[in-house]
Amino acid sequence: MSRNPLALHPLALAVAVGASLSSQSLMAADVALEEVVVTAQKREQSLQEVPVAVTAIGEDALMQNGVSDLTDIQKLSPNTTLQVGRGTNSTLTAFIRGIGQQDPLWGFEPGVGIYVDDVYIGRPQGAVMDILDVERIEVLRGPQGTLYGKNTIGGAVKYVTKRMSGDNRLNISGALGSYNQRDVKVAGSAELTDGLYLGGAIASFQRDGYGENVITGKDQYDKDVVSARIGLEFEPSDALWIRLAADQTTDNSSPKHGYRLNGDLTGAPVLDSVYDTQSNMLHENKVESSGVSLTAEWAVSDSVVLKSITAYREGSTETAIDFDSIDRPDFDVPAFYEDDQTTQEFQLIWEGDNANLVSGVYYYTGSAAGAFDAVLGFQLSGAGLTQQVAGSVDTTSTSVYAHYNWQFAPDWNLSLGGRYTQDEKEADVYKANFIGVYSPLFSDKYNPGQPPAVYLNTLTDYTNDDTWSKFTPHLGVDYQVNSDVMVYATYSSGFKSGGFDMRGDAVALPSTVDGFDPETVDSYELGVKADLFENRVRVNAAAFYADYTDMQVTVQAFTPGGGFASAVLNAGKARIQGFELETSAALTENLQANLTLGLVDAEFIEFISGGQDVSDQRDMQNTPDTTAMFQLNYSLPFNNGAEFVINPTLAYRSDTQIFETPSQLDQEAYTLFDMSAMYYGANGNWNVGLIGKNLTNKEYRIAGYSFGAPFTTGFYGAPRTVALMANYNF
């Protein structure tokens, strides 16, 4: 069978294929696309039967597309942004259909939910997960408030690992590539006794930097990550399955500082390479993330399944952020964050003759805390000024949900769903001015041998709590036109939790102690899913419209006194509409094609700043109006059973605004060209290949800081890289 990733995910074609190929040529091809199974609605279903816009990428597709971590998924899913956050190596910035969150400060919530085997990852730190022993990745676009709850108003990304079986296996893979890339992965599982399995995986991802700190010669944009996972699965009967799993990831990559886009205070010229910096912050960066989960499924009868998911996760980050990225303490920010979360979900899944139900109860409790210094040496000559921010937020969230599907007539299905969520938060927030460079909390490490800054005055010091509740309904109807075509219409809602601004300045903005409310979205979607020409062409398309209200808008600015003030306000309303297309086509027995297209028109209806509506001067951040991907996959079989597969890919993103306010950071449209060439051995146990990314060496910005010259710094996507990879199954 051809190892074509199109058989494993619905990456699309429709328009291009329809324009260039006749139905006769497709009918002549003696091939068909394979069925794709997903769990987007928390039960196994064929992708073509799920009335949700979903992209599913299987193991072979991940390999042939050179997907090394979650950020590589953005080129395969329309209207999706998954990128490394500014000033970090492993913090995720995620936006889907114009909705997300790029500020990773503790106390703020993401707008796109990240899940590992149905366990919610509450913080973006460490969420740029490397691909390790994964079965598939699913991207659910649009609000998922009924089944997945709060903080999925943009959508959800699901990382699904493999279940063990009775076959003992051992897989070893590795890669050598540009910038001294050295990756090694080992994964395996074994049956200890009847129905009892032990498995695990460990990986080391190493790479030198794309650039350097020209002051010290140390690497910039390097990678030093070690990940491990272990699991124990018990299946005493066909009715019961239990998994105990644990994972640990440690990222010791160097701190990532920005490239200064204009001259510094001394008029020094900018550097030659966008991957270089001249930061004075020479300290290490460390991110640790770990968790343990217990999942149990019990088939009470042929129609009823009970499921329990219990999980605990924790993370810590120690980092140094140089906002100005020059060799002096002007807006330097040493920081640390800590978080932990405990979650429990109970599900009841019922399957009837013409109806089914997914229902559950969900509980989340977590704490996120941290502190940082904003060393603003440039503000006061001589002594300098430091502002210290510290605090914590404790969250308890409880929800109940149900999603009911009813086939009320032949070929017609009605879906009704709802979720009620109650969020409770308590926050401690502290902010103070210090005269000097580095407060006593950070001075010993970042300014050794020098006296710490001296306390001047307190700007914020409060404890407050609030409770929010929200009901998020869902209504949908789908019609099976024939055995190959399904059309659907849905209404869904979602919300992102409220909170408290950890940077809030109560002197500049006394209302900061009251916190900010949740933001909400109401979304309408019309879609079609079709397998045409005897399953040789798959067309999945969706048109959507969303009202986005009470948007949490973050504004930061320097104050006349020399410090900086932050405000988070429910100051925005937006209208978002668009179209998505995903198509796969088996053009011949050996040639298949993918096309994805995402169009989005996102417009602020209201944006209150300084008491005035400035919506006509603002645009949605991290939301290009067009994303597209075109891919060919050609397989050349050999008589001995071996196979050679070539996979060229073009991925396009139109102009992108990094923040709501236009700035020098904004990125013009660009296209990336990737290609892989894989050889699969005759016995199917091994493969070797070349993976090339950004082969035209396109320079493009993905994030940055903009406080005006000379404090505008950018962060960039990877340059051209080529890697030789090999994989062997024992």
N, C-alpha and C positions, 0 to 999 in steps of 0.2 A: 504494500500500500504506500502511496506517495506520502512523504513527510512534509505536507504542506500546512502551514499554520492556518490557512483559511478553513481547514476542516475543524479547527479548534476555536475560532472566534469569528464574529460576524462583521469583520471590517470590510467596508462596503464599496459598491461600485455603481450602480443604477444609471446615472446620467451618462457617464463616459461609455459604458458598455452599450447602452441603448443606442447611442449615437454612432458607434463605430462597428458594431457587429450585427449581423442579421440573425433572426431566430433560427434559420436553417443551419448556420455554422454552430450555434450552441447545441442544437438538437443532435448534431453529428458527433459531438464530443461524448465519448463513452465514459463519463465520469459524473460524480455527484458530490455535493458538499455534505459533510457529516452533521449529524444532530449535535447541538451544543446544549449541555445541561448546566443550569445556574440555580442559585439559591437566593435570588434577589427578593423573593417574597417569603423567605425563611422556610421554604420547603423545596425539594428538588422538582424542577420543571424544565421542559424544553424552552430554550430561549425564544423560539417563535410563538410560544403560547403565553408569554408573559407580557401583559400590557403596560410595560415600563420601558423607557429608553435605557438600555443596558449595553455596555461593551464588555465582552468576556474574552480574555487573552489566556490561552492555555500554555502548557509547558514548552512545546515545540516552538510556538510563536514567540514566546519570551526569549528563547535561545536564539532564534534566527533574526530577531530584531535587536539583538544585543542589549536586552533590557537588564541592566545591572542593579537598578534600584527603582523606587516608585516614580521618580521624576521622569524616567524614560517613557512612562505610560502616556504622558500628555500628548505625544505625537500620534497615538493610536486611538484616542478618544476625542470626538469633536467637542468644541466649546469647553475645553478642559485645560486648566493651568495647574501643574504640579511642579514646583520648583524649590530649590534650596533657598531658604530665607537669607536676607541680607546679613552679612557679618557672621554667618554660621557655616557649619559643614553638614549638619544633620537635622536642622530644624526645617519643617515642611511649611511652605506657603501653598495653600490649595484654594482654587476658585473653580466653580462649575456654573456655567450660565450666568456669569457676572456676580456671583455671590460667594463670599469667602471671608478670610481674615489673614492679614499678613503681619500683624503685630503679635509676637509670641509672648508678651509680658504675662506673668502669672496674674490671674484674675480675669483675663480676657478669654473668651470662648471661640473655638474654631467654627467656621460656617459649613465645612465639609467634614463629615464624620469618617474616621479611619477605624477599620475593624480588622482584627486578626482572629480568624475562626470564631466570628461573632462576639468577640470581646472588644468593647469600645476603648479606644486609646484617647484619653481625655486631653492630653497636652501635645503640642506640635514638636517639642524637643525630642529628638531621636526618632521622629516619625518618617524620616527619609530612609526607609528600611531597605536593606539589600535583599536581593532575591536568593532565597536559600530553601531548597527542598519544597518548592511551592507547586501546587497543582494548577492553580489559575488565579487570575486577578479579575475582579468584576468592578466596573465603574457604573454606578447608578446615578443618572442625571435627573435633576429636579428634586424638589423637597420630598423627603422620606419620613415625614413627621409621624405617620401612623405606626409603621412597623419598626422604625429605628429611632424615633424620638427627637429630642431637642438637638440643636447644633448640626442638623443635617438639612438645613434649608436650601443649600446649594446642591447637595447630593451626598453620596457615600462611596467610599472606596473599600472593597473587601479583599483581604489577603487570605486566600484559602490554602491551607497546607494539606499534605497527602495523608490519607488514612492508611494504616498498615494492613497487610494481608498475610496469608499463610506462607507466601514465598519469601524466603530470606533474600535480602538484597544488600549490596554494597556498591556505592557509586563514588568515584573519585574524579574530580574535574579541576581544571586549572587554566590560567591564562597568563600569557606574557605579552606585554605591549608597550606602547609609547609611554614616555616619562617613567620608565622603569616599573611599569605595572607588573605586579606579582600577586596573583590571586590563587588561592587553593581552597577547595571545598571537599569535604568528606561527609557522606550521608549514608545511612543504612538502617536496616531493621531486621529483627529475627524473632521467630516464634519460640518462646521459652518453654511453653507447654500448650496443650490444646486450648485455644482461645485466648492466650496471654502473649502479648507482643511487646518488645522493647525496641525503641528506635531513637535515633538522634542525628544531629548534624552539627558540624563545626566548620567555620570558615574564617579565613584571614584575607583581608582586602588591603593591599599595600600599593602605594604609588607615590613617586616624587611629585613635586609641585609643578604647575604650569608656569609659575613665576617665582619671584623671590622678593624678600625684603632687602632693598638695596642698601640699607644701613648695616644689616648684620649678615646678609647672605643666606639667611634661613629661608626655607621653602614657603611658598604661598600656594594655596589650592592643592595641597598634597592630600593623601588619604592614608589613614592608619586605623583600621577598624577590625575588630575581632567579634564574631557572633557565634553563639552556640544555642542549640535547642535539644531537649531530651523529652521523650514521651513514653508513657506506659499505657497500653490499651488492653482492655479486658472485654472479651465477648463470649460470655459463658453459654449463650444461646442466641438464636436468631432474633429474640425479642429484646435483648439487653446489650447495650454497648456503653463502655465507660472509658474515658481518656483523662489521664493526669499528665499535664504538660508544663514545662518550665523553659524559660529562655533568658538569655543575657547578651547584651551588646555593649561593648566599650569602644568609644571613639576617642582616640588620642591624636587625631589630626591637628596640625598647627592651627593657631587662630587665623581666621581669614579677614584681612583688612582690605579696605577699598582702594580703588584707583581714583586719584584726584583729577577731576575733569578740567580744572583751571588752576591758575597760579595760587601759591600760598601767600601768607601775610608778608613774606619777604620778597615776593615776586619771582620765586624760583620756578623754572619751567616744569611742565608735567613730564611724567616718565614716558619712556618709549613703548613699553608693553602694558596693556591693560590688566595683565595679571600680576604686575609688580606693585609694590607699595614702599613707602618709606616711613612706616609707623615706628613710634618710639615704644610701643607696648610689646615687649618681647617675651611675654609670659605664655605659659602653656594653656591649652584648651582641653577640657575633658568632659565628655558626655557619657553617662551610664544610664542604661535602661534595662529593667528586668521585670519578669512577671511569672506568675504561676496560675494555672487554671485547672478546674475539674469540671468535665462535661459528662453528662449521663443522659442516655436516650432509652426509654422503655416503651416498647410497643405493647400497650395494655391489651389491645385487640387488633383485628385487621383494620379497624377504622380510627383508632385513637392512639396517639403517641404523646407521651409526657417527656419533657426535656428540661434539664437543669444546667445552668452555666454559672459557675462560681469562679471569680477571678480576683486576683490582687496584683497590682502593678505599682512600681515606684521608679523614680528617675532623679538624677541630679546632674547639674551642669555647672561648670566653672569656666568662665570665659572672659576674654578681654576684647572690648569693642572700641576701636579708634575711629570716631566719627569723622575726624578731619584727615586722618591718615598722613600726617606729617610728623617730623621728628621734634615734637615739642608737646607738652601736655595741654593742648587746646581741644576741649571736648573729648577727653578720654573717659571710658566707662568700663571699669572692672566690675564684674557681676557674678553672682551665683544664684541658682534656682534649685529648689527641691520640690518634689510632688509625690503624692501617693494616692491610690484609689482602690476601693473595694467595691465590687459589683456582684449582684446576684440577679439572675433572670430565671423565671419559671415559665415554661411554655406548655400550652395544650394545643395539639394539632389534631383536627378531626377531618376525616375524608368520608363523604357520603356518596351516594349514587349520582346525585346532580348538584351537590354543594360541598363546600369545604370551609374550614375555619382555622385561622391561626390566631391564637390569643395568648396573653401573657401578663405577667407582673414583673416590673423592673425596679431595682433599687441601686442607687449609686451614692457613695459617700467618699469624699476626697478632700485633700488639703494641698494647697500650693502656696509656696512661700519663697521669698528671695530678698536680695538687697543689691544695690549698686551705688557707686559714686559717679556723679557727673562732674568731672574735673574740668572746670571752665577757666583755665589759666589765662586765656586771652581776654577775659572780661575785666580783670583788675590787674594793672601792672604791679609788679613787685610781689606782693603776698599771694595773689591769686584767690580764686573762689572755688569751693567745692560744695555741691549739693548732694546730700545723701538721701536715698529713697530706700525704704524697707517696709516690709509688711507681709501679711498672709491673708488668705481667704479660705474658709472652710465651706464646703458645699454638701448638701444633702438633697438628693433628687429621687422622687418616687413617682412611678407611673403605672397605669394599667392600659391595656390596648386590646383591640380585637379587629380582625380583618376577615370579612365574610364574603365568599364568592358563591353565587347561586345561578345555575343554568335554568333560567325561568322559561325558556322556550328553546326549541331546537336551534342550535348555532348561535344563540344569544346568551350572554353572561352578564350578570350584574355584580359589582363589587361595592361593598359598603365597609367603611372602616372608621375608626376613631381612636384617639389616644388622649388620656387626661394626664397631665404632668404637673407636679408641684415641686418647685425649686426653693430651697432655703439657703441663704448665704450669710455668713458673718465675716466681716473684714476688719483687719487692723491695718491702718495706713499711717506712715510716719515720713515726714520730709523736713529737712533742716539745712540751714546754711552753715558752712564752716569757712573761716578765713585760712587760706593756705592750700596746699596741694595734697589730696588724699586724706580722707577722714581716718580716725583711729581704727575703724573696722578694716581698712584695706592698706593702711600705710606701711605696715611691717613688710608686706610682700611686694608692693608695687613701688615703694619709695624707701627702701631699707637704709638705715643709718641717718635718716632725716626726721626731724620732729613732725608729728602729724598735724594736720590742720586743726585749728582751734574753733570750738563751737561758737557760733554767732547768734542764731535765733532759730526758732521753730516755725515752719510754715504750715505744716499739717500734722495733726496728732489726734486721731479719733478711732473709735470702734463703733461700728454700726452694723445692722443686719436688716434684711428684707426678705420677703417671700413673694414669689410670683407663681401663678398657676395659669395653665393654658390648655384648651381643648383643640386638638388638630384633627379635623375630619378628612375623610377621603370618599369620593364617589366616582364610580367608573362604570362604563358599559363597553363591551366588545362584541363583535359580530364576526363569526367565521364565514366569510363569503363563500369559500369552498375549502377543500382540504389543503390548499396551498396558501391562501390569503386570509389574514385576519386584520380587521380595522378596529380601532378603539378610541374612546374619548374619556378623559379623566379630569377630575378636579382634586387637587391636593393642597394641603397647607402645612406650614412648618414654622418653627420659631427658634431663635437663638437666645439663650438665657441672658438676663440682665446681670448687673454686677457693679463693682466699684473700681474707680480708676486709681491704680497703685501709684501713679505719678502725680495725682491731683494736688494742686496748690490751693489750699483753703484761704490763703490771704488774697491771691489774685482772683479766685473763683470760689466763694464760700459755699455755693450749692454742690460742690464736688462731694461733700459728706453725705449727700442724699443718694448718690449712686446714679445709675442709668437703668432704664427699663429694657425688657426684651425687644428684639426686632422680629417682624413677622413677614411671611410671604404667602400669597394666595396664587396658585399656579393652575393654568388650564392647558391641556395637551391633547392634540389629535395625532394619531399615529397609524402606521400600517406596517405589518410584518408579512413578508411574502417570500416563498420559495418557488421560483418559476422555472420553466423549461426542464421539468422533471428533476428539480432540486439542483440545477446547474447554476442558477443565479439566485442569490439571496439579497433582498432589498428590505432594509429596515429604515423607516423615515418617521420623523416627528416634527410637528410644528407646535410651538408653545408660546404662552403669554403669561406674564407674572406681574402682580402688583406687590411691590416691596416697600414696606412702611416701617416707620420708627427706626430707621437705619441708625446704627451706632457709629457716629462720625467722630474720629479722633483728630484733634487739632493741637499741635505743639508749636511753641514760638518762644523766642528769647524775650525776657521782660526788661523794662527800662532799668531795673536794679542790677542787671547783669546775670540773672539766672535764667531758667527756662520754666515755662508753665505748660501744663497739659490739661486738656478738657475732653471728656467723652460725652457727647450729647446725642439724644434721639432727635437728630436734626435733619434727617434725610428721608425723601420718598423717591422711588424710582419706578419706571415702567420698563420691563424687559420682555422682548419678543424675539423669536428667532426660529430657525429651522435646522434640522440635523438629518444627515443621510449617511448610512453605512451599507455598503454593498460588497458582496463577494461574487466572483464569477469564475467558473471552471471553463476557460476558453478552449482548451484542448485537454487531452489526457495528461499532459505534462506542464501546462501553463495555466496559472490562475492569476487573478488580479483583484486588488482591493482599492477602494476609494472611500475616504471619509470626507465629509464636508460639514462644517459648522458655520452658521450665519447667526449673528446676534446683534440686535439693535437695542442698546441699553441707554436709557436717558433719565437724568435726574429731573423729577418734577418739582422737587423742593430741596433746597440745601441751605439751611440757616447758619450763617456765620456772622458774628458781631451784631446779631439782631436783625440781619437783612437776608433776604433770599438771593443767593448768588448762584442758583442752579444753572443759569446760562453760562457760567464761567467754570463749571466743573464737569468732569466726565468720569465714568466708572473705571476704577483701577483694575489692572491685570485682566482686562477683558477685550482682546482683539475682536474686531467685528467679523473677521473671517479666519477660520482655521481649516486646513485641508491636508490630506495625506493621500498619495497615490503610490501603489506598490505592485510590483510584479514578482511572481514566484515561479521559477522555472526549475523543474526537476528532470534530471537525466539519469534514467535507470541503466544498470549494467546487467549483463547476462548472469553474473554470479550472485545477484541479489543486492549488490552495493548500489548506492545512489549519490548523486552529486546535485546539490540544490543551491541556486543563486537567488538572492533576495534583495534587489535594489529598491530604495524608498526615498521619496521626496516628501518633506513635511514643510508646510507653509503656515506662517502666522503674520497677519497684517499688523499695522501700526498699533503699538501697545503703550498705554499711559501707566506709569509706575504708581503714581498717586492720583487722587481725585483732581488736584490742582496741576495744570500743565507745568512741566519743568524741563530743564536741560537733560534730565535722566531719560525722558521718553524715548522708546525704541522704535525705529522705523521698521517697516515690513521686511521679513527675511525668509529665506528658504534654506533648509538643511538637507544635504544629500548623504544618506547612509547606504551601505551595502554589506551584505554578508555572503560568504561562499562556504558551504558546509559539505563535507564528505562523510557519509554514513557507511560503516563497514557492512560486509555481506551478512554477518550473523546478527546484526542489530544491537550488538553489545557496546559498540564504541563509535565515536565520531570525532572529527577534527575540523576546524574551520578558521577562517579569517573574518574578523568583525571590524568594519571601518565605520567611524562616525564623523559627521561634519567634515566630509572629505574635501570640500572646497575651502575649509578653514575660515568659515564665516565668523566675524566678530559681532557678538550681540549681547546686550545688557539684559539681565533678568531681575535686578533689584538695585537699590541704592539708598543713600541718604541725601536729602536736599534741604539745607538750611541757608541757601544763598552762598555765593562765592565768598571765601574760598572753601566753604564747607559743603561742597557737592561731590560725593564720591559714588562710584559705580561698582557693581559686581557683575561678573560675566559668565556666560555659559562656556562649556568646555571647548577647547580648540580641536583641530583635527587629531584623531587618535586611531590607531590600528592595533588590534590585539590578535594573537594566535591562541586559540583555545582548544582544549581537548577534553574529552569526556569518556569514561570507561565504566561499564556496569559489570560487576562480577556476578 
